Amino acid sequence: MTVKPGILFITAPAFSSKIYNSTIQEKFQVEHYDLCSSNSEAFLEYLQKTFNTSSKPLSVIYGGFPAFGPIGGLTRQLLEDQRFPRQSLQCVVLCSRGVDGIDLEATKEHGIEVHNYNDEDQSTEANEEPRPGVVSDEVANCAMWHVLEGFRKFSFSQACLRSTGNTLHSRQVAAGVKFNSSKFTFGHATKRVEIRSPRGQKALILGLGGIGKQIAYKLQHGLGMEVHYAKRSRDNSVPWTFHKLDSSIYPQLYQFTAIVIALPGSSETKHLINDKFLSFCCKDLILVNIGRGAIIEQDAISKAIVNNSIRHFGTDVFYHEPEVENWLLENDECATITPHIGSATEDNFYQSCEYALSKALNACFP
């Protein structure tokens, strides 16, 4: 009798998934384990009790979005523990782009494939093909919102209105002037900055993968900005102005009123945005980060905000995530924060699940 491979879901999939409810149930022995409420020791004990090479070999781990983050990542120590069934494990499938919590060198040594989400590769076993570029599009929407907030300060104005319940009073509070019901305040300034239009302003995208391209497109066609991008080498398929992403870019930074970080987290990008980088930027800079929290050196950006040497900081990712730094929580005038929800839509939750499961099927049933 042929033994079905095992698939372990360490986070819940989209239970409405067509692939999950058909092929996965038919071809795999399905197990679920909530890694978010566990720890590494309990997880290893569970693996040892649940799987074995003879009757239930663990072939696939479905990591979903958080993957192994709740227990500190898929480390070499975890992988090489005698209780971890690495001999049978063929692949780990993720719904997210980020793989920084997985020791890729260790998984490669043990012949374990790691599949992260890729907008440009959308083949699935289902008859219905997911819409291409949905993750890039959703994250770009988040980035564009932060950029627009930097120029227009809508959220700050909303907070002032909620606190006053009066449109005239709220504009005066935002501007930092004493309330006078007989005096009109247009709303074109806050205590710190003037409200500006993004149209015609220059934006620089750091990184130009699928997400970076969508951000560039939205900033150009949605906000009317002039788009530039920076990466290691020129992308001849796009119309925007290229800058090489190395130290030669420093003298060019002064011209940009918006810089959006769309880079992966790595040793090369860690603290890329530091005191030196910011010293070359204009004082009216809107800096937005949808890459990884560690790309920004925290003291540098917090000092820039305190010293009024930066206009606005918007971020969907954080240095000590899931915790958020107090200086960001307390500053609603020149910082906008979203809880890492750039791609968090129902459409993406479903599509990324289908994509990950299709990779699991391809790995075990080529």
VEXDREN-2710 file (C-alpha; in Angstrom, 1 decimal):
% VEXDREN-2710
k/r/px/py/pz
1/MET/0.0/0.0/0.0
2/THR/1.3/3.4/-1.0
3/VAL/1.8/5.7/2.0
4/LYS/0.4/9.2/1.4
5/PRO/2.8/12.1/2.3
6/GLY/2.0/14.3/5.2
7/ILE/1.4/18.0/5.0
8/LEU/1.5/20.1/8.1
9/PHE/-0.2/23.5/8.3
10/ILE/1.5/25.6/11.0
11/THR/-0.9/28.4/10.3
12/ALA/-4.4/28.2/8.9
13/PRO/-4.9/28.3/5.2
14/ALA/-7.9/29.7/3.3
15/PHE/-10.3/26.9/4.1
16/SER/-12.3/27.9/1.1
17/SER/-9.3/27.1/-1.2
18/LYS/-10.3/24.8/-4.1
19/ILE/-6.9/23.1/-4.0
20/TYR/-7.1/22.5/-0.2
21/ASN/-10.6/21.0/-0.4
22/SER/-9.8/18.7/-3.4
23/THR/-6.3/17.6/-4.3
24/ILE/-4.6/18.3/-0.9
25/GLN/-7.3/16.3/1.0
26/GLU/-7.0/13.5/-1.6
27/LYS/-3.2/13.1/-1.9
28/PHE/-1.9/14.1/1.6
29/GLN/-2.4/13.2/5.2
30/VAL/-3.3/16.6/6.5
31/GLU/-2.3/17.9/10.0
32/HIS/-2.8/21.3/11.6
33/TYR/-0.7/22.8/14.3
34/ASP/-1.0/26.4/15.6
35/LEU/2.6/27.5/15.8
36/CYS/1.5/31.0/17.0
37/SER/0.5/29.6/20.4
38/SER/3.5/27.3/20.8
39/ASN/7.3/27.3/21.3
40/SER/10.1/25.5/19.6
41/GLU/10.3/22.8/22.3
42/ALA/6.6/22.0/22.1
43/PHE/6.7/22.0/18.3
44/LEU/9.6/19.5/18.2
45/GLU/7.7/17.2/20.6
46/TYR/4.6/17.4/18.4
47/LEU/6.6/16.6/15.3
48/GLN/8.2/13.5/16.9
49/LYS/4.8/12.2/18.1
50/THR/2.8/12.9/15.0
51/PHE/5.1/11.9/12.1
52/ASN/7.2/8.9/11.2
53/THR/8.8/7.7/8.0
54/SER/6.8/4.5/7.7
55/SER/3.2/5.5/8.0
56/LYS/3.1/9.3/8.1
57/PRO/6.2/10.9/6.6
58/LEU/6.2/14.7/6.8
59/SER/6.7/16.0/3.3
60/VAL/5.4/19.5/3.3
61/ILE/5.1/22.3/5.8
62/TYR/2.7/25.1/4.9
63/GLY/4.0/28.2/6.6
64/GLY/1.4/30.7/5.5
65/PHE/2.3/34.3/6.3
66/PRO/3.9/34.1/9.7
67/ALA/5.7/30.9/9.0
68/PHE/8.2/30.1/11.8
69/GLY/8.3/33.6/13.1
70/PRO/6.4/32.8/16.3
71/ILE/9.2/30.5/17.5
72/GLY/12.1/32.5/16.2
73/GLY/12.4/31.1/12.7
74/LEU/13.4/27.9/11.0
75/THR/16.9/27.9/12.3
76/ARG/19.7/25.3/11.8
77/GLN/19.3/24.3/15.4
78/LEU/15.6/23.5/15.0
79/LEU/16.1/21.8/11.6
80/GLU/18.9/19.6/12.9
81/ASP/17.3/18.6/16.1
82/GLN/16.8/14.8/16.1
83/ARG/13.1/15.2/16.6
84/PHE/12.7/17.3/13.4
85/PRO/11.8/15.0/10.5
86/ARG/14.1/16.6/8.0
87/GLN/14.9/13.3/6.2
88/SER/11.4/13.2/4.7
89/LEU/10.6/16.9/4.4
90/GLN/10.7/17.9/0.8
91/CYS/9.6/21.5/0.9
92/VAL/8.4/24.5/3.0
93/VAL/5.8/26.7/1.2
94/LEU/5.1/30.3/2.2
95/CYS/2.4/32.8/1.4
96/SER/4.7/35.8/1.9
97/ARG/7.7/37.1/-0.1
98/GLY/10.0/37.3/3.0
99/VAL/12.2/34.4/3.8
100/ASP/14.5/36.2/6.3
101/GLY/13.3/33.9/9.2
102/ILE/14.5/30.7/7.4
103/ASP/18.1/29.5/7.4
104/LEU/18.2/29.0/3.6
105/GLU/21.8/27.6/3.8
106/ALA/20.7/24.8/6.2
107/THR/17.5/23.9/4.2
108/LYS/19.6/23.7/1.0
109/GLU/22.1/21.4/2.7
110/HIS/19.3/19.1/3.7
111/GLY/17.7/19.1/0.3
112/ILE/14.6/21.0/1.5
113/GLU/13.0/23.4/-1.0
114/VAL/11.7/26.7/0.2
115/HIS/9.0/28.3/-2.0
116/ASN/8.0/31.9/-1.2
117/TYR/5.3/33.9/-3.0
118/ASN/6.1/35.3/-6.4
119/ASP/3.6/37.5/-8.2
120/GLU/5.2/36.7/-11.6
121/ASP/4.7/32.9/-11.2
122/GLN/1.0/32.2/-10.9
123/SER/0.5/28.7/-12.2
124/THR/-1.8/26.5/-10.0
125/GLU/-3.5/23.2/-10.3
126/ALA/-6.9/24.8/-10.1
127/ASN/-8.8/25.7/-13.3
128/GLU/-9.0/29.3/-12.1
129/GLU/-5.8/31.3/-12.5
130/PRO/-5.2/33.9/-9.8
131/ARG/-5.0/37.5/-10.9
132/PRO/-1.3/38.3/-11.6
133/GLY/0.3/40.9/-9.5
134/VAL/-2.3/41.1/-6.7
135/VAL/0.3/41.2/-3.9
136/SER/2.4/43.9/-5.6
137/ASP/-0.8/45.9/-6.2
138/GLU/-2.0/45.7/-2.6
139/VAL/1.3/46.6/-1.1
140/ALA/1.7/49.4/-3.6
141/ASN/-1.6/50.8/-2.5
142/CYS/-0.4/50.9/1.1
143/ALA/2.9/52.6/0.1
144/MET/0.9/55.2/-2.0
145/TRP/-1.3/55.9/1.0
146/HIS/1.7/56.6/3.2
147/VAL/3.2/58.9/0.6
148/LEU/0.0/60.8/0.2
149/GLU/-0.3/61.1/3.9
150/GLY/3.1/62.7/4.0
151/PHE/2.0/65.4/1.6
152/ARG/-1.6/66.0/2.7
153/LYS/-1.7/64.8/6.4
154/PHE/-5.2/63.5/6.1
155/SER/-4.9/61.2/9.1
156/PHE/-3.6/64.0/11.4
157/SER/-6.4/66.2/10.2
158/GLN/-8.9/63.4/10.9
159/ALA/-7.5/63.0/14.5
160/CYS/-7.9/66.8/15.1
161/LEU/-11.5/66.6/13.8
162/ARG/-12.4/63.6/16.0
163/SER/-11.0/65.4/19.0
164/THR/-12.9/68.7/18.4
165/GLY/-16.0/67.7/16.5
166/ASN/-15.8/71.0/14.6
167/THR/-14.3/71.5/11.2
168/LEU/-13.2/75.1/11.8
169/HIS/-11.8/74.3/15.2
170/SER/-10.0/71.2/14.0
171/ARG/-8.1/73.1/11.3
172/GLN/-7.0/75.6/13.8
173/VAL/-5.8/72.9/16.2
174/ALA/-3.9/71.3/13.3
175/ALA/-2.3/74.6/12.6
176/GLY/-1.4/75.2/16.2
177/VAL/-3.3/78.4/16.5
178/LYS/-5.7/79.5/19.2
179/PHE/-9.3/78.7/18.5
180/ASN/-11.3/81.6/17.2
181/SER/-14.8/80.8/15.8
182/SER/-14.9/84.0/13.8
183/LYS/-11.6/83.5/12.1
184/PHE/-11.3/81.2/9.0
185/THR/-8.4/78.8/8.7
186/PHE/-8.0/77.2/5.3
187/GLY/-6.3/74.1/6.5
188/HIS/-3.2/74.4/4.3
189/ALA/-0.7/74.0/7.2
190/THR/-0.1/72.1/10.4
191/LYS/2.1/73.2/13.3
192/ARG/5.2/71.8/11.6
193/VAL/4.7/71.8/7.9
194/GLU/2.6/73.2/5.0
195/ILE/0.2/70.9/3.2
196/ARG/1.5/70.2/-0.3
197/SER/0.4/68.5/-3.4
198/PRO/2.4/65.5/-4.7
199/ARG/1.8/66.5/-8.3
200/GLY/5.1/67.2/-10.0
201/GLN/7.2/66.1/-7.0
202/LYS/10.1/63.7/-7.5
203/ALA/9.9/60.2/-6.0
204/LEU/12.7/57.6/-5.7
205/ILE/11.9/53.9/-5.3
206/LEU/14.6/51.9/-3.7
207/GLY/14.3/48.5/-5.3
208/LEU/12.3/47.8/-8.4
209/GLY/10.9/44.3/-8.1
210/GLY/7.2/43.5/-8.7
211/ILE/6.2/45.7/-5.8
212/GLY/8.5/48.5/-6.6
213/LYS/7.2/48.7/-10.2
214/GLN/3.6/48.9/-8.9
215/ILE/4.5/51.6/-6.5
216/ALA/6.2/53.6/-9.3
217/TYR/3.2/53.2/-11.6
218/LYS/0.8/54.3/-8.9
219/LEU/2.9/57.3/-7.9
220/GLN/3.2/58.4/-11.5
221/HIS/-0.3/57.8/-12.7
222/GLY/-2.2/58.2/-9.4
223/LEU/-0.4/61.1/-7.8
224/GLY/1.3/62.7/-10.8
225/MET/4.8/62.3/-9.5
226/GLU/8.0/62.1/-11.4
227/VAL/9.4/58.7/-10.7
228/HIS/13.1/57.6/-10.4
229/TYR/14.3/54.2/-9.1
230/ALA/17.5/52.8/-7.6
231/LYS/18.8/49.3/-7.9
232/ARG/22.0/47.5/-8.7
233/SER/21.5/47.5/-12.4
234/ARG/19.2/49.3/-14.9
235/ASP/15.9/47.7/-15.9
236/ASN/15.4/48.5/-19.6
237/SER/11.8/47.4/-19.5
238/VAL/10.6/50.5/-17.5
239/PRO/10.5/54.2/-18.5
240/TRP/11.6/55.7/-15.2
241/THR/15.0/57.3/-14.5
242/PHE/17.6/54.9/-13.2
243/HIS/20.2/55.5/-10.3
244/LYS/22.7/52.9/-9.3
245/LEU/22.1/51.7/-5.7
246/ASP/25.5/52.3/-4.2
247/SER/27.3/55.2/-2.6
248/SER/27.1/57.2/-5.9
249/ILE/23.5/57.9/-5.2
250/TYR/24.2/60.1/-2.2
251/PRO/24.7/63.3/-4.1
252/GLN/21.4/62.7/-5.9
253/LEU/19.2/62.3/-2.9
254/TYR/18.6/66.0/-2.3
255/GLN/16.2/66.3/-5.2
256/PHE/13.6/63.8/-3.9
257/THR/10.7/64.8/-1.7
258/ALA/9.5/61.1/-1.4
259/ILE/11.7/58.0/-1.1
260/VAL/10.0/54.6/-0.8
261/ILE/11.9/51.6/0.4
262/ALA/10.8/48.4/-1.4
263/LEU/13.9/46.3/-0.7
264/PRO/14.2/42.9/0.9
265/GLY/15.8/42.6/4.4
266/SER/19.3/41.3/4.2
267/SER/22.8/41.9/5.6
268/GLU/23.4/44.3/2.6
269/THR/20.3/46.4/3.2
270/LYS/20.4/46.5/7.1
271/HIS/20.7/50.1/8.3
272/LEU/20.9/51.3/4.7
273/ILE/18.9/54.3/5.8
274/ASN/21.2/55.9/8.4
275/ASP/22.5/59.3/9.5
276/LYS/24.8/59.5/6.4
277/PHE/22.0/58.7/4.0
278/LEU/19.6/61.2/5.6
279/SER/22.2/63.9/5.6
280/PHE/22.1/64.0/1.8
281/CYS/18.3/64.2/1.7
282/CYS/16.2/67.3/1.5
283/LYS/14.6/68.6/4.7
284/ASP/11.1/68.1/3.3
285/LEU/11.6/64.4/2.7
286/ILE/8.7/61.9/3.0
287/LEU/10.3/58.5/3.7
288/VAL/8.1/55.4/3.4
289/ASN/9.2/51.8/4.3
290/ILE/7.3/48.7/3.1
291/GLY/10.5/46.6/2.9
292/ARG/11.8/45.4/6.3
293/GLY/12.2/47.3/9.6
294/ALA/15.9/46.7/9.9
295/ILE/16.6/48.6/6.7
296/ILE/16.2/51.8/8.7
297/GLU/18.6/52.6/11.6
298/GLN/16.1/53.6/14.2
299/ASP/18.0/56.3/16.0
300/ALA/18.7/58.1/12.7
301/ILE/15.1/58.4/11.7
302/SER/13.8/59.3/15.2
303/LYS/16.5/62.0/15.5
304/ALA/15.5/63.3/12.1
305/ILE/11.9/63.7/13.1
306/VAL/12.7/65.3/16.4
307/ASN/15.1/67.8/14.7
308/ASN/12.6/68.6/12.0
309/SER/15.1/67.4/9.3
310/ILE/12.5/65.1/7.8
311/ARG/8.9/65.9/6.9
312/HIS/7.2/62.6/7.3
313/PHE/7.9/58.9/8.0
314/GLY/5.4/56.2/7.0
315/THR/6.0/52.6/7.6
316/ASP/4.2/49.2/7.4
317/VAL/7.1/47.3/9.0
318/PHE/9.0/47.7/12.2
319/TYR/12.4/47.1/13.7
320/HIS/11.3/45.1/16.7
321/GLU/8.2/43.7/15.0
322/PRO/5.6/42.8/16.3
323/GLU/6.4/45.5/18.9
324/VAL/6.2/49.1/17.7
325/GLU/8.6/51.7/19.0
326/ASN/7.0/54.3/21.4
327/TRP/8.3/57.3/19.4
328/LEU/6.3/56.1/16.5
329/LEU/3.2/55.4/18.6
330/GLU/3.3/58.9/20.1
331/ASN/3.8/60.9/16.9
332/ASP/0.6/61.2/14.8
333/GLU/1.6/64.5/13.1
334/CYS/4.7/63.4/11.2
335/ALA/4.5/59.6/11.2
336/THR/1.9/57.2/9.8
337/ILE/2.0/53.5/10.9
338/THR/0.1/50.5/9.6
339/PRO/0.5/47.0/11.3
340/HIS/2.2/45.2/8.4
341/ILE/-1.0/44.9/6.4
342/GLY/0.3/46.0/3.0
343/SER/-0.9/42.8/1.4
344/ALA/-3.7/42.0/3.8
345/THR/-6.8/41.6/1.6
346/GLU/-9.2/38.7/1.3
347/ASP/-8.2/38.4/-2.4
348/ASN/-4.5/38.0/-1.5
349/PHE/-5.2/35.6/1.4
350/TYR/-7.0/33.2/-0.9
351/GLN/-4.6/33.6/-3.9
352/SER/-1.4/33.2/-1.9
353/CYS/-2.8/30.0/-0.3
354/GLU/-3.6/28.5/-3.7
355/TYR/-0.2/29.4/-5.0
356/ALA/1.6/27.9/-2.0
357/LEU/-0.4/24.7/-2.2
358/SER/0.3/24.4/-5.9
359/LYS/4.0/24.5/-5.1
360/ALA/3.5/21.7/-2.5
361/LEU/1.8/19.6/-5.1
362/ASN/4.5/20.2/-7.7
363/ALA/7.2/19.3/-5.2
364/CYS/5.6/16.0/-4.1
365/PHE/3.9/15.0/-7.4
366/PRO/6.0/16.4/-10.2
END
